[in-house]
Amino acid sequence: MKYLDEFGNPELAKRLVEQIHAVTTRPWAMMEVCGGQTHSIIRHGIDQLLPDGVEMIHGPGCPVCVTPLEIIDKALAIAARPGVIFCSFGDMLRVPGSGRDLFTVKSEGGDVRVVYSPLDALTIARENPDRQVVFFGIGFETTAPANAMTVHLAERLGVPNFSLLVSHVLVPPAIAAIMESPRCRVQAFLAAGHVCSVMGTREYPPLAEKYRVPIVVTGFEPLDILEGIRRTVVQLEAGRHEVENAYPRAVRDDGNPAAMAMLRDVFEVTDRTWRGIGEIPASGWRLSERYRDFDAEHRFAVTGIHTSESPLCRSGEVLQGLLKPHECAAFGKQCTPRTPLGATMVSSEGACAAYYAYRRLDLVHLS
């Protein structure tokens, strides 16, 4: 197959579902790490086509959702300062901080702008040399190379009024943290194909071996996900725990060497707090010493941040795979896309947003 729509072929999907049923003899619980995969699973009803007892657990794969509340509150404080142009992708503007969001800051007079690339923010900085321009750099390994390249260019071009508010997180340490949780039920993982297109698959065999879990690198279309599930169940039934690449059209074992070289130059590994989960050692990036002058946290020295999550929001349990979105008492009531209590209801990759968008009628009857 070479065209994208072929990866949604219903006849081929039916065959894969039949193969999954044919090889399944017992219950299994597997986690898709990526929020894009979660949305595809819920949108296409893939989880409802699986054999009884085969459960998809939704993991912390939404970059907006795991951005820590403290960083969001720092973003709000920086964006509200005079002389600052604060740039972000659009999905961050409605993510609630302790008391407001970036849209609120914008409505109060802050210069908050939606951009489609960190390079757009760099262009704004070059066009406004008398203003401080900050780009909100969040996400997994997928978005980090573009942010790294932008900081590298800012240094090379001599753009001193550009800075990056960094909140990058890494997938492999999160997998380890999930497996070491005493409440963990995960027996296998579908790894995010776009992350592996950058970083390759070399970080995953030690995890598969240590925790004795299959890890299958998977894409995002229905057939991609069904094939990933099929391969995972085959391994589980055989008692194997190996890393497989079910997304070879985009992923190589060695990843993207040029992107990884840029990441090594601009970033260094650090401990990182994940919203709703807590601190995971060595699970994030920060700007390296060479580029520290472009770090917005250092430049603006925002202090005195006191975070406060909504007591009704259980998105942390959703992100850890301990709770399905509709099992939260606030889901669809106090918490909706118009009045979100947590980031999982805001983001285009959030599990709560997926359940609200694609299963609303079913969930009304369940509540």
C-alpha positions as CSV (number, residue, x, y, z in Angstrom):
1,M,0.0,0.0,0.0
2,K,1.3,3.5,-0.8
3,Y,-1.7,5.8,-0.4
4,L,-2.9,7.0,3.0
5,D,-6.6,6.1,2.4
6,E,-5.6,2.5,1.8
7,F,-4.7,2.3,5.5
8,G,-8.4,2.7,6.3
9,N,-9.6,-0.1,4.0
10,P,-12.5,-1.7,5.8
11,E,-12.0,-5.2,4.2
12,L,-8.4,-5.3,5.3
13,A,-9.4,-4.0,8.7
14,K,-11.9,-6.8,9.0
15,R,-9.2,-9.4,8.2
16,L,-6.9,-8.0,10.9
17,V,-9.7,-8.0,13.4
18,E,-10.5,-11.6,12.6
19,Q,-6.8,-12.5,13.0
20,I,-6.7,-10.8,16.4
21,H,-9.7,-12.8,17.5
22,A,-8.2,-16.0,16.1
23,V,-4.9,-15.7,18.1
24,T,-6.4,-14.4,21.4
25,T,-7.1,-17.0,24.1
26,R,-7.0,-14.9,27.3
27,P,-7.4,-11.3,28.5
28,W,-4.6,-8.8,27.8
29,A,-4.1,-5.2,28.6
30,M,-1.9,-3.0,26.4
31,M,-1.2,0.7,26.4
32,E,-1.0,3.0,23.4
33,V,1.5,5.7,24.4
34,C,0.5,8.3,21.8
35,G,-2.5,10.6,22.1
36,G,-2.9,10.6,18.3
37,Q,-3.3,6.8,18.5
38,T,-5.8,7.2,21.3
39,H,-8.0,9.5,19.1
40,S,-7.7,7.1,16.2
41,I,-8.7,4.1,18.4
42,I,-11.8,5.9,19.8
43,R,-12.8,7.6,16.6
44,H,-12.8,4.4,14.6
45,G,-14.1,2.2,17.4
46,I,-11.1,-0.1,17.3
47,D,-11.3,-0.9,21.0
48,Q,-14.9,-2.1,20.5
49,L,-13.8,-4.5,17.7
50,L,-11.3,-6.4,19.9
51,P,-12.0,-9.7,21.6
52,D,-13.5,-9.5,25.1
53,G,-10.8,-9.0,27.6
54,V,-8.4,-7.3,25.3
55,E,-8.2,-3.8,26.8
56,M,-6.6,-0.6,25.4
57,I,-5.2,1.5,28.2
58,H,-4.7,5.1,27.2
59,G,-1.3,6.4,28.2
60,P,0.4,9.8,28.8
61,G,1.0,10.4,25.2
62,C,-0.6,13.9,24.9
63,P,2.2,16.5,25.0
64,V,-0.2,19.3,26.0
65,C,-1.7,17.2,28.7
66,V,1.5,16.3,30.5
67,T,3.0,19.9,30.4
68,P,3.3,20.6,34.1
69,L,1.0,23.1,35.7
70,E,4.0,25.1,37.1
71,I,5.3,25.7,33.6
72,I,1.9,26.8,32.3
73,D,1.6,29.3,35.2
74,K,5.1,30.5,34.3
75,A,4.0,30.9,30.7
76,L,1.0,32.9,31.9
77,A,3.2,35.2,34.0
78,I,5.7,35.8,31.2
79,A,2.9,36.4,28.6
80,A,1.4,39.1,30.8
81,R,4.6,41.1,31.1
82,P,4.8,44.4,29.1
83,G,7.1,44.2,26.1
84,V,6.7,40.5,25.7
85,I,5.3,38.7,22.6
86,F,4.4,35.2,23.7
87,C,4.1,32.7,20.8
88,S,2.5,29.2,21.0
89,F,0.8,26.6,19.1
90,G,-3.0,27.0,19.3
91,D,-3.7,24.0,21.4
92,M,-1.9,25.5,24.4
93,L,-4.0,28.6,24.6
94,R,-7.0,27.0,26.4
95,V,-5.1,24.7,28.7
96,P,-6.0,25.9,32.2
97,G,-3.3,27.0,34.6
98,S,-4.0,27.5,38.3
99,G,-6.5,30.3,37.6
100,R,-6.6,31.3,33.9
101,D,-5.3,30.4,30.5
102,L,-3.4,32.1,27.7
103,F,-6.6,33.2,26.0
104,T,-7.5,35.1,29.2
105,V,-4.1,36.8,29.2
106,K,-4.6,37.8,25.6
107,S,-8.1,39.2,26.4
108,E,-6.5,41.2,29.2
109,G,-4.1,42.9,26.8
110,G,-1.2,40.4,26.6
111,D,0.4,40.0,23.2
112,V,-0.2,36.3,22.8
113,R,0.1,35.0,19.2
114,V,-0.6,31.6,17.6
115,V,2.1,30.4,15.3
116,Y,2.5,27.3,13.2
117,S,6.3,26.8,13.7
118,P,8.9,28.0,16.1
119,L,10.6,29.6,13.1
120,D,7.6,31.9,12.9
121,A,8.4,33.1,16.4
122,L,12.0,33.6,15.4
123,T,10.8,35.7,12.4
124,I,8.6,37.8,14.8
125,A,11.7,38.4,17.0
126,R,13.8,39.6,14.1
127,E,11.0,41.9,13.0
128,N,10.5,43.3,16.6
129,P,14.0,43.8,18.0
130,D,12.7,46.1,20.8
131,R,10.4,43.3,22.1
132,Q,11.1,40.1,23.9
133,V,9.7,37.1,21.9
134,V,9.1,33.8,23.7
135,F,8.1,30.5,22.1
136,F,6.4,27.9,24.2
137,G,8.4,24.7,23.3
138,I,6.5,21.7,24.6
139,G,6.1,18.1,23.5
140,F,7.8,14.8,23.0
141,E,10.9,13.9,20.9
142,T,8.7,14.6,17.8
143,T,8.6,18.4,18.1
144,A,11.9,18.9,19.8
145,P,14.2,18.9,16.7
146,A,12.4,22.0,15.2
147,N,12.7,23.8,18.5
148,A,16.3,22.9,18.8
149,M,17.0,24.1,15.3
150,T,15.3,27.4,16.0
151,V,17.4,28.1,19.1
152,H,20.5,27.1,17.1
153,L,19.5,29.6,14.4
154,A,18.8,32.3,16.9
155,E,22.3,32.0,18.2
156,R,23.9,31.8,14.7
157,L,21.9,34.8,13.4
158,G,22.3,36.8,16.5
159,V,18.7,37.3,17.7
160,P,19.1,38.1,21.4
161,N,15.5,38.9,22.0
162,F,14.3,35.4,21.2
163,S,13.9,32.7,24.0
164,L,12.3,29.3,24.4
165,L,10.2,28.3,27.4
166,V,11.1,24.6,27.4
167,S,8.9,21.7,28.6
168,H,10.1,18.7,26.5
169,V,9.5,15.2,27.8
170,L,10.8,11.8,26.8
171,V,8.9,8.6,26.2
172,P,11.2,5.8,27.4
173,P,11.5,7.0,31.0
174,A,7.7,7.4,31.1
175,I,7.3,3.7,30.1
176,A,9.7,2.8,32.9
177,A,7.7,4.9,35.4
178,I,4.4,3.3,34.3
179,M,5.8,-0.2,34.7
180,E,7.2,0.5,38.1
181,S,3.9,1.9,39.5
182,P,2.4,-0.5,42.0
183,R,-1.0,-0.1,40.3
184,C,0.3,-0.9,36.8
185,R,-1.8,-3.3,34.7
186,V,0.0,-2.8,31.4
187,Q,1.3,-6.0,29.7
188,A,2.5,-4.5,26.4
189,F,3.0,-1.1,24.6
190,L,2.2,0.3,21.3
191,A,5.0,2.8,20.8
192,A,4.5,6.1,19.0
193,G,5.7,6.0,15.4
194,H,6.5,9.7,15.1
195,V,8.7,9.6,18.2
196,C,10.6,6.6,16.8
197,S,10.9,8.3,13.4
198,V,13.2,10.8,15.2
199,M,14.8,8.7,17.9
200,G,14.7,5.2,16.3
201,T,14.0,2.0,18.3
202,R,17.3,1.5,20.1
203,E,16.1,2.7,23.5
204,Y,13.3,0.2,23.6
205,P,14.9,-3.3,23.8
206,P,16.3,-2.7,27.3
207,L,12.8,-1.7,28.5
208,A,11.2,-4.8,26.8
209,E,13.8,-7.0,28.4
210,K,13.7,-5.5,31.9
211,Y,10.0,-5.3,32.2
212,R,9.2,-8.4,30.0
213,V,6.7,-6.5,27.9
214,P,6.3,-6.5,24.1
215,I,6.8,-3.1,22.5
216,V,5.5,-2.6,19.0
217,V,6.2,0.6,17.1
218,T,2.9,1.6,15.5
219,G,1.5,4.2,13.1
220,F,-1.8,6.1,13.4
221,E,-4.2,4.9,10.7
222,P,-6.7,2.2,11.5
223,L,-4.7,-0.6,9.8
224,D,-1.5,0.6,11.4
225,I,-3.1,0.3,14.9
226,L,-4.8,-3.0,14.2
227,E,-1.5,-4.5,12.9
228,G,0.2,-3.2,16.0
229,I,-2.4,-4.8,18.2
230,R,-2.2,-8.1,16.2
231,R,1.6,-8.3,16.6
232,T,1.4,-7.4,20.3
233,V,-1.2,-10.2,21.0
234,V,0.9,-12.7,19.0
235,Q,3.8,-11.9,21.3
236,L,1.8,-12.0,24.5
237,E,0.2,-15.3,23.6
238,A,3.7,-16.8,22.8
239,G,5.2,-15.4,26.0
240,R,7.7,-13.2,24.1
241,H,8.7,-9.7,24.9
242,E,10.5,-8.1,21.9
243,V,10.6,-4.8,20.1
244,E,8.9,-4.9,16.6
245,N,8.7,-2.2,14.0
246,A,5.2,-2.2,12.5
247,Y,5.7,1.2,11.0
248,P,8.7,0.7,8.6
249,R,7.5,3.2,6.1
250,A,8.4,6.0,8.6
251,V,10.7,4.4,11.2
252,R,14.2,3.2,11.0
253,D,16.1,1.5,13.8
254,D,18.7,4.3,13.9
255,G,16.0,7.1,13.6
256,N,17.0,10.4,12.1
257,P,20.7,11.0,12.8
258,A,20.7,14.7,11.8
259,A,17.8,15.4,14.1
260,M,19.4,13.6,17.0
261,A,22.7,15.4,16.5
262,M,20.8,18.7,16.7
263,L,19.1,17.6,19.9
264,R,22.4,16.6,21.5
265,D,23.9,20.0,20.7
266,V,21.0,22.2,22.0
267,F,19.5,20.1,24.8
268,E,20.6,18.1,27.8
269,V,18.6,15.5,29.7
270,T,17.0,16.6,33.0
271,D,14.4,15.4,35.5
272,R,11.0,16.6,34.5
273,T,7.6,16.9,36.2
274,W,4.7,15.5,34.3
275,R,1.3,17.1,34.9
276,G,-0.9,14.6,36.8
277,I,1.9,12.1,37.3
278,G,4.7,13.8,39.1
279,E,8.5,13.9,38.6
280,I,10.1,11.3,36.5
281,P,13.9,11.2,36.6
282,A,15.8,12.0,33.4
283,S,12.5,12.3,31.5
284,G,12.9,15.7,29.8
285,W,15.2,18.1,28.1
286,R,16.4,21.6,29.0
287,L,18.6,23.9,27.0
288,S,22.3,23.0,27.3
289,E,24.8,25.5,28.9
290,R,25.8,26.8,25.5
291,Y,22.3,28.0,24.8
292,R,21.3,28.9,28.3
293,D,20.9,32.6,27.4
294,F,17.9,31.6,25.2
295,D,16.1,29.9,28.1
296,A,13.0,31.9,29.0
297,E,12.9,30.5,32.6
298,H,16.4,31.9,33.2
299,R,15.8,35.1,31.3
300,F,12.6,36.1,33.1
301,A,13.3,34.4,36.5
302,V,9.6,33.8,37.2
303,T,9.3,32.9,40.9
304,G,6.6,32.7,43.5
305,I,4.5,30.3,41.5
306,H,2.0,28.4,43.6
307,T,0.1,25.9,41.6
308,S,-3.4,24.6,42.3
309,E,-5.2,21.9,40.4
310,S,-9.0,21.5,40.3
311,P,-10.1,19.1,43.0
312,L,-12.7,17.7,40.7
313,C,-10.2,16.9,37.9
314,R,-8.9,13.3,37.7
315,S,-6.9,13.7,34.5
316,G,-3.7,12.5,36.3
317,E,-5.3,9.1,36.7
318,V,-6.4,9.2,33.1
319,L,-2.9,9.9,32.0
320,Q,-1.5,7.0,34.0
321,G,-4.1,4.6,32.5
322,L,-5.8,4.1,35.8
323,L,-9.1,5.6,34.8
324,K,-11.1,5.9,31.6
325,P,-12.3,9.5,31.0
326,H,-16.0,8.7,31.3
327,E,-15.4,7.2,34.8
328,C,-14.6,10.7,36.1
329,A,-17.6,12.2,37.8
330,A,-16.9,15.6,36.3
331,F,-16.7,14.3,32.7
332,G,-19.3,15.9,30.4
333,K,-20.8,17.8,33.4
334,Q,-18.5,20.3,35.1
335,C,-15.7,19.4,32.6
336,T,-16.4,19.9,28.9
337,P,-14.4,21.3,26.0
338,R,-16.0,24.7,26.7
339,T,-15.3,24.5,30.4
340,P,-12.3,22.2,30.8
341,L,-11.0,21.4,34.2
342,G,-7.8,19.7,32.8
343,A,-5.7,19.6,29.7
344,T,-6.9,16.2,28.7
345,M,-10.3,17.8,27.8
346,V,-8.6,20.6,25.8
347,S,-5.9,19.0,23.7
348,S,-6.6,17.6,20.2
349,E,-4.7,14.5,21.5
350,G,-6.3,14.3,25.0
351,A,-8.1,11.2,26.0
352,C,-11.0,13.1,27.6
353,A,-11.5,15.2,24.4
354,A,-11.6,12.0,22.3
355,Y,-14.2,10.4,24.5
356,Y,-16.3,13.5,24.5
357,A,-16.1,14.0,20.7
358,Y,-16.6,10.4,19.6
359,R,-18.7,8.7,22.4
360,R,-20.9,11.4,23.8
361,L,-24.2,9.6,23.1
362,D,-23.0,6.3,24.6
363,L,-21.7,8.0,27.7
364,V,-24.9,9.9,28.4
365,H,-26.6,6.5,28.7
366,L,-23.7,5.2,30.9
367,S,-23.8,8.1,33.3
